[in-house]
């Protein structure tokens, strides 16, 4: 018997083979694993929030670490040759104008119809589409794409969980900071007063962080005293008073 090699049969076989890698047992196992991982992440994140419900600074710090880890993982995907070069720029755009902007405005709450929420949703859609088109060997790396989509769309859920339940706590200490990151950058470019204010805020935050670190680390205290005469004088007086 001879196998039929008509054009229609060849097309049917090619189409069937094209979808085999996408709907394999391996893909199903990855999907189940992602579902379990997301559930575990939600449970752990909820437990953390229960212990730090009234400490937005600490919650924000953990989310900053998660955002940084996300950026590093996506850069690693590109370095491994899984994605095309332009996906890096899309990732950085979404991470800065989306994730960073949201964390800078945390814990301020925004309605689903607000420009903030619409922008975040649009950026997530752009990122998803960019990776769907920009994956090198989409079928071969379909499990990687599923993983990327899972954590990309899970992060906004975790962010929403972190918002305080009390409406009185869903505000920033300074309402003037509840503005879009692009607006902040524009103001820094054209307004010298904004640049001075930003510099003083960053300087105060750095000093506060270094002072807290020096209380628990002798090495940091030694480096701080060596670099700053003011801190050296302060710690000398403190030791003498003790």
WOHUSUL-V823206 format. One record per helix or strand of 3 or more residues. SS is the DSSP state (A for helix, B for strand). FROM is the first residue (numbers start at 1). TO is the last residue. If there is no record, write none. Layout:
# WOHUSUL-V823206
[[SS:FROM:TO] [SS:FROM:TO]]
This chain:
# WOHUSUL-V823206
[[A:7:20] [A:25:51] [A:56:79] [A:86:104] [A:115:134] [A:142:162] [A:167:169] [A:175:177] [A:181:190] [A:192:216] [A:218:227] [A:229:241]]
